[in-house]
Amino acid sequence: MQNNDNNSAKETRQEYIKESGSVTVKNGKHTIFCLTIIGEIEGHTALPEQNKTTKYEHVIPQLVAIEQDPEIEGLLIILNTVGGDVEAGLALAELISGMKKPTASLVLGGGHSIGVPLAVAAKRSFIVPSATMTIHPVRMTGLVLGVPQMMNHFERMQDRITSFVTENSGISSERFRCLMMNTGQLVTDVGTVLGGDAAVKEGLIDSLGNLSDVIEYLYGEIENKD
C-alpha cells in the first residue's frame, strides 16, 4: 500500500511539473521552489499553440503562494526566454523584487528583452558563461500611430524598464541606455547582445555561476535568515 501511495505521489508531481514547468524541491537541505520562465512571455494576447510560452496569469498566483507558504524557504528562477509582452514581464519582475524570501535567478541559454528585468529582479542573479542577454528598446507590434503621443508612450514605457533594471542591478542608467541604442552590433536592429562574462562585467548580472552555485547561495541566505 505504501508503494502505491509513493507511486501516486510521484505521478502527481511529474504531472504538475509537466503542466506548470515548476516544482517544489523538498528532498534537499532546504525547501526551494523552482520556477522556470521559458520561451515567450504571454500577456493579454494568446500566442499560437506551437509557441513555447510562459503565461503570466499562471505565474502571478504561484509567486503569491510561494511568498505565503511557510514551508517554502526560497525561490529559484531559471530563465531561458526570448522576451515577450512588456507589461506582463515587468509585472512579474516587480512581484519577484518585492518578495521577502530569498530569491535567485539563473540565466540559461538566453534572457533577452523583457527577460532582462526578470533576471535582475531576484535578490541575486547568476548567468552561465554560454548564455546571452539582448538589450534593445521597446518594440510594438500591430497598428502604431506615428503621432507624438505614441512616441511619448514608448518613451515612458522604456523609462519604466530602465529604472527597474538600474535599481535592481549594478549597471548605470547611462550605460544601459548606451547598450540599448547601440547601432554597431545587430544587423537589422539597435541594441546589444551580452555574453555571460560581459553581462557580469557591465554590472547587469551579479555573478557567473551554475545550478550548484545558485543553490549554495540560496541555502546560505536561508540559514542566515534563520
N, C-alpha and C positions, 0 to 999 in steps of 0.2 A: 504493500500500500504506500509505503514511504517513497519507493522508487517511482511509482505512478505520479505522486504529488510533485516530486522533483522534476520529472519529465514535463509535466503540465506547466510548471513554473518557468522552465527553460523555453518551452514553446511560446508561452505568453510574452516573455522577454524578447525573444527573437522577432515575434510579430510586431511588438512595439518599436523595436529598432528599425524594422523594415518600413513601417508606416510613418514614423516621426523623424527618423535619422538621428535619434538621440538615445542616450542610455544613462542610467544612474549606476555607477560602479560602487558596489557595497562590499566587495571581497578584499579590498586593499586596506591600507593602514587607516585611511580616512575615506569618507563617502563623498565622491566627486560626481557631479553631473556633467556629462559630455554633450555639448550642443554643437551640431555641425551646421554651418552655413555654406551651402554649395550651389553651384550653377548660377542662375539669375534670381535676384530677389524680386518676388512678385508683390505688387502693390494693389491698387484698386482695380486694375485691369487684369483679367485672367490671361495667362500666356498659353500658347499651344501645348497640347498634351505631351508632345515629344520632347519638349524642353525640360531639362533638369532645373527645378526651381526650389527656392525656399520661400514659403508663404508666411508673410509677416503676421497674419491673423492667427497662425498656429504658434509662432514663436512668442508673441506677446504674453499669452496666458502661461506659457511654460516659464518665462522669466519671473512672472509674478509668483507662481507656485514654488520656484526654486528659492526665492528670497524669503518666502513664508514657511517653508518646510524645515523644521528643526533638525531633521535627520541629515539633510544635505549640508555639507560643510564648505564646499567650494564649487566654482563653476569653471569648466574648461571649454573654451570656444575654439573650434577648429574651422578655419576659413579656406575655401578654395572657390572663389566666386569671381564672376566677370563683372559684377555690379548689378545694376537694375534700377528699380524705382527709387528715386532720390529721397522723397519724403518718407517712404516706408523704411528704407535703410537707415536714415537719420533718426527716425523714431526708435528703432531697435537699439541704435547706438546710445541714445540718451537714456534708455531704460538700463542698459548694461552699466553705463558710467555711474548711475545713481544707486547701484546695489551696494549694500554694506558688507556682504560676504566676499571673501577672497575670490578674485576673478583673474583669469589669464587667457590670452589668445595666442594661437599658433597659426601662422600663415603657411599653408602648403600649396604648392602649385602657383596660385595667384590670389591676390587681394586687391582687385582692380576697382577703380572708380569709387562708388559709394562703399565698397569694401574697405577703403582706407579708414573712414571714420569708425567702422565696425571693429577694425583691427586695433585701433588705438583706444577704444572705449574701455577695454579691460584695465585693471589696475597695473598689470604688467603685460607687455606684448613681446612675442617671440616670432622669429621667422627662420625657416630653414634656408641654407645658402642657395639652393636651387630655385627658390620661389621668386616671383616678381610682383611688383605693385605698379599700377599705372595711375598717374596723377594727370587729370585733364579737367577743363572747365565743364560746367553743367551743360548737358545736351538735352534737347527736347524733340520728341517725335510728333508726327501729326501736323495739323494746321498751326502755323506760327504767324502771327500778325507782326509785320515789320514796323511797329509803332514804338514811340519812346516808353510807353507804359510797359510793354512786353520786355523791352531791354532792361528796364528798372527791376522788373520782377526777376529776371535771370540773375541780375547783379545781387539782389537781396538774398536770393537762394544760395548763390555762391558764397556770399559773406557768411551765411549761417554755417556752411560746411567748413570754410576756412577757420572760422572762430572755434568751432568744435575741435577740429584736428589740432590746432595750435595750443588750445587749452589742455588737451589730453595727451600731448606728446612733447618732445624736446625740440621740435622744429619751429622756426620763427614764421610769422605771417608773411614777411617779405620773401623769405626763401621759398616758402610753399607756393606763393603766387608766381615766383620766378620759374619754378619747376612746372607749374600748371600751364604757363603761357609759352613754354619753350617751343620754338618753331624748327629746331635743328635736328630733331630725333625721329619723330613719327612722320612717315611719308605723306599720309593723307589727313593728318590731324595735328593739332597742337597738344603739347603735353610731354611727359617724361615717363619712361619705364625704368624703375629702380630694381636692381637685383637685391638679394638678401643683404650682402655686405654694404651696398650703397644705402639701403633703407636705414640701416643702423648708423652709418656714418653721418647721414643727414639729420639724425635725431628723430626720424619718423617712428621707428620701431626701437624698443628698448634693448633687445638682445638677439644675437644669433643663438639658435638652440634647436633642440628636437623634442620629441614627446617626453623623454625621461627628464629633461631639464624643466619643462613646464610643470610636470607632476611634482618634482622636487621643490619647485618654488611654491606651489600651492600647499604642499604638506607643511613647509616652513611657515607660511603665513597663518595656516590654521592653528599650528602649535603655538605660535607667538601670540595669537589672539586669545587662546585659552589661558 
